[in-house]
């Protein structure tokens, strides 16, 4: 179908691509730069109550915080793979309690901190898998650690 809706019939599959996204924000203390955002997603069952998402997304950015103590810069890349992530097409109230499927990927970052003559640098490279159970709960495997959490609350437990 050329359009998502023709008469009373809707598309069964939607292909969604972000070719490139960029943005920039700054104030007196914080600057954020979205260097690149790309996505290649396929949404199936678009005509049903619950849709299924499969595909990839990549986000690259840089955040800098500067104050009288020092400057911290965080350059990062986040790669995401959506595998049979299912959620409602309508009635998205409390959406976090209705998602199931798997999101996996990799997070890499270079973090630097400088204060006067003090300079520290840290490299991060972590693979992760998030299993969503459809009730708001999830299991996170991050760099060999296993954690449990709920999408509606901050934090998680081992």
TAZIFEN-V479046 format. One line per field, one symbol per residue. phi: phi as a letter, one per 40 degrees, with the letter a starting at -180 (. if undefined). psi: psi as a letter, one per 30 degrees, with the letter a starting at -180 (. if undefined). burial: b if it has 16 or more other ideal C-beta (glycine too) atoms within 10 Angstrom, else e. A space follows every 10 residues. Layout:
# TAZIFEN-V479046
phi = ???
psi = ???
burial = ???
This chain:
# TAZIFEN-V479046
phi = .cbcbbgccb ccbbcbbbca baaaaabcbb bbbccabbaa bbbbgccbcb bbbbibabbb aabbbbacci bbbbbabbbb bcbfcbaccb fcdfddcbcb hbbbiabbab bbbbagccbb bbbbabcabb bcbgbhcabb bbfgcbbbab ccbcgabc
psi = kelfkjbgkl kfkkkkkjek kllkkkafek kkjjekklkj kkjlhfglek lkkkalkkkk lkkkkkafea kkkjklkjkk jkjhjklkel igkhefggkl akklakkklj kkkkjbfkkk kkkkjkklkk jkgfgfllkk jjhfkklkak ffkklll.
burial = eeeeeeeeee beebeeeeee eeeeeeeeee eeeebebebe bebbebeeee bbbebebbbb bbbbeeeeee ebbbbbbbeb ebeebbbeee eeeeebebbb bebebebebe eebeeeeeee eeeeeeebeb ebeeebebee eeeeeeeebb beeeeeee
